[in-house]
Amino acid sequence: MKRFDFSSLAVPGVQQLKPYTPGKPIAELEREYGVRDSIKLASNENPLGASPLALEAIREGLEDLWLYPDANGFELKQALAGKHDVEPDCITLGNGSNDVLVFLAQVFLQPGLEAVFSQYCFAVYPIACQMVGATMRVAPALAADSGMPLGHDLRALYQCVGPETRMVFIANPNNPTGTWLDGRRLKDFVGSLPPHTICVIDEAYTEYADSERLGNAASWLGEFPNLVVTRTFSKAYGLAGLRVGYALSNPGLADLLNRVRPAFNVNSLALAAARAALEDAAFIDRSRQVNAEGMAQLRSGFEALGLSVIPSAANFLLVGFDRDAGTINEELLRAGIIVRPVANYGLPRHLRITIGRPEQNRRLLEALDRILETP
Ligand SMILES: *Cc1c(COP(=O)(O)O)cnc(C)c1O
């Protein structure tokens, strides 16, 4: 069909918007490169697959697919309320936590208002803010030679906060760096914000992290009405394809988020699977264990190859090369290995690599060894 350019009709925020760059799907790689048996270490999915209890719940839920889902997600919210020791009206369910990040921007931001985030933050924050025409203030990250290279700098973030700042986005641990903030320092930061500035703490990888060090922001909700914590079932619970995440907040704030939430944004299988996954402590334990071992295996493997590795509290590592990483990525694709280039984050010499199962990690290290031999 003849293409017609509608961009001048789009609202200003959309005119300049560049869509999110996702990890390459396995089927696409195999179609384009004619390779087989490929592995994907690109999107921080759980290499063990989905929680078995969640899969069982999905099988049981299939019969009811003709019915609309419970628009209020009653049972899942009950379970989440119990887990986090909050009332169910503190919860906003999302089609992935990406969904609730967009609700936050829609409800609280518009042209003339500001959002603050760090350099090397999760790409969805600027997309959500730009879409609604908010002004974005980007705090410089910690230096590459600091104790937490490329990590969030709370002092720099605080300096970006002004009278028009409605929102600060912080992922702990952060994606794509894997870096983290100390829980006590983060809590002090939230407490230092003015009441009209909402602090969104994105805990997508919290199940992998050491809660002693990073803290549990959900337990601070009673103290800070301007705190929002987001969580997801996409990472440790292994349900990325199902799309379910949520925000925890003060009920007054959740009420506003739920006004813009499409009524049936979380499907019935996702509601049932997420609820079952919450009970699957054994799966989370095993996932943490496999991740810790894989982290050690990859870290020492990368270091043996002379690569620089950023400290990570998540299920991936950001690896630095002494040259542009684009060609290395291309060679890995040819070898049937999908990792994540991060040039779009301003990191052209890095690759973000999800920690896989031991044999996947070994295959990646062997491929990298081969690729790096040829200058
Ligand atoms: C993966 C990820 C999410 C989760 O996205 P979903 O929409 O829940 O799949 C949120 N925040 C960060 C920082 C992530 O890396």
The ligand as an SDF file (V2000), in Angstrom:
LIG
                    3D

 15 15  0  0  0  0  0  0  0  0999 V2000
   12.5330   -6.4040   32.1840 C   0  0  0  0  0  0  0  0  0  0  0  0
   12.3160   -5.1510   32.9360 C   0  0  0  0  0  0  0  0  0  0  0  0
   11.0380   -4.7720   33.3310 C   0  0  0  0  0  0  0  0  0  0  0  0
    9.8970   -5.7010   33.1600 C   0  0  0  0  0  0  0  0  0  0  0  0
    9.2030   -5.5390   32.0250 O   0  0  0  0  0  0  0  0  0  0  0  0
    7.8310   -6.3120   31.9020 P   0  0  0  0  0  0  0  0  0  0  0  0
    6.9990   -5.3390   31.1380 O   0  0  0  0  0  0  0  0  0  0  0  0
    7.2890   -6.5610   33.2770 O   0  0  0  0  0  0  0  0  0  0  0  0
    8.1300   -7.5690   31.1610 O   0  0  0  0  0  0  0  0  0  0  0  0
   10.8810   -3.6150   34.0470 C   0  0  0  0  0  0  0  0  0  0  0  0
   11.9400   -2.8650   34.4010 N   0  0  0  0  0  0  0  0  0  0  0  0
   13.1780   -3.2260   34.0730 C   0  0  0  0  0  0  0  0  0  0  0  0
   14.3170   -2.4060   34.5450 C   0  0  0  0  0  0  0  0  0  0  0  0
   13.3980   -4.3680   33.3130 C   0  0  0  0  0  0  0  0  0  0  0  0
   14.6300   -4.7000   32.9550 O   0  0  0  0  0  0  0  0  0  0  0  0
  1  2  1  0
  2  3  1  0
  2 14  2  0
  3  4  1  0
  3 10  2  0
  4  5  1  0
  5  6  1  0
  6  7  2  0
  6  8  1  0
  6  9  1  0
 10 11  1  0
 11 12  2  0
 12 13  1  0
 12 14  1  0
 14 15  1  0
M  END
$$$$
